Amino acid sequence: MEKRRDPRICKKIPICWQPVTSHCSCETSDAMMINHSRNGLYFESDRLIPERTIIWIRLKTFRSDDDQKACSDLRCVTAAEVKWTQRRSDGARVYYGVGAKYC
């Protein structure tokens, strides 16, 4: 049964993330946001992020001429809590699907 209150908007956008507890000099990790909603987002990363970790997320690219629906409720820089992580594979590589809720 679907638990989400708000619809997902499918929009692939490169992002980077890092744990909130990291110092600003800490290296960020690249990832790809696959979809988002008013309350959170789903992205795919090569690095495992433990559940309940608070992370900073920043869009790497953003075009203001993208369609308005795809960009509604999209946050350019935000903190989010990792709600779940799932190990995945496409045959060529292993990666992690991550569901995060905006703080």
SULBEL-V880389 format. One line per field, one symbol per residue. burial: b if it has 16 or more other C-alpha atoms within 10 Angstrom, else e. A space follows every 50 residues. Layout:
burial=???
This chain:
burial=eeeeeeebbbeeebbbbbbeeeeeeeebebbbbbbbbbbbbbbbbbeebe eebbbbbbbeeeeeeeeeebbeebbeeebbbbbbbeeeeeeeeebbbbbb bbe
